[in-house]
Amino acid sequence: MSTPALPRRVVVTGATGKLGRAVVTHLRAVGVDVLAVDRAGGRDPRDVDGEFLLVDLTDYGQVVEAFTGGADEHAGGVDAIVHLAAVPAPGLMSNATTFANNSAATYNVFAAARAAGIKRVVWASSETVLGLPFDTPPPYAPVDEEYAPRPESTYSLNKALEEEMARHFCRWDPELVMVGLRFSNVMDVEDYAPFPSFDADPQLRRWNLWGYIDARDGAQAVERALAHDQPGADVFVIANADTVMSRSSASLMAEVYPGVEIRKDLGEHETLLSIDKARRVLGYEPQHSWRDHVDQASVGDGSS
């Protein structure tokens, strides 16, 4: 699938996070003018490569300034928003603090984009809305976007509400394009060394059906989502094409979730977080695997 023209100038929030760094690097490499935004550590913007602005996304006025060129020495004319900033997982802060931060930040981003006339928003939803940590088994596998969100934590509840909020923003503005990417567990190359040890106990990573997303493939998904031009709100599961395990996906499901319906013939290591919709609609295709970065001699033969 050919990629349509990308927006010229994009704001990326959460730009100093693991996924944010990969997205900013990737978008700049393909010619997008990126204003990187974060509030991490109150760091000096001069210590960050490229155009950077410290913004507290829970302050609506600061968000509007960032999106409209109201901050000195930063141009306006923003064409799209990539919203990745958040308390990134459950259990890092109190539930109320996580909800207050993430809900306010996302509302402010969505509302400020609308006020600024920005018609394209891509934001980080989460695999957690699929029912993680799957203490209640999934309804079927591979899991996909066809069943209703099943949040099991305050963090996930907020992500589910963001998806609903996006639908209403698009109802208010029929020209608005909003794409929620349900990212799996984000990994950099240096995170792959422990992967072979996961085979010793399939329970260790059952919480997300043994999924992951290489940060570089996450960045590719963002590029694809920015090129998506179908008005309305839509969501996509974004994972890598394989699992974190060397044993087969079918054997993992048979052992850990024997009563769950398997809705397709599974490839040997095929992801159980379905990326079929992202492939079909966005043209997303993972280019990386942990198997490319770990000595295969240290990995099991997958026969168990």
Order of alpha helices (4+ residues) and beta strands (2+ residues): beta-alpha-beta-beta-alpha-beta-alpha-beta-beta-alpha-beta-beta-beta-alpha-beta-alpha-beta
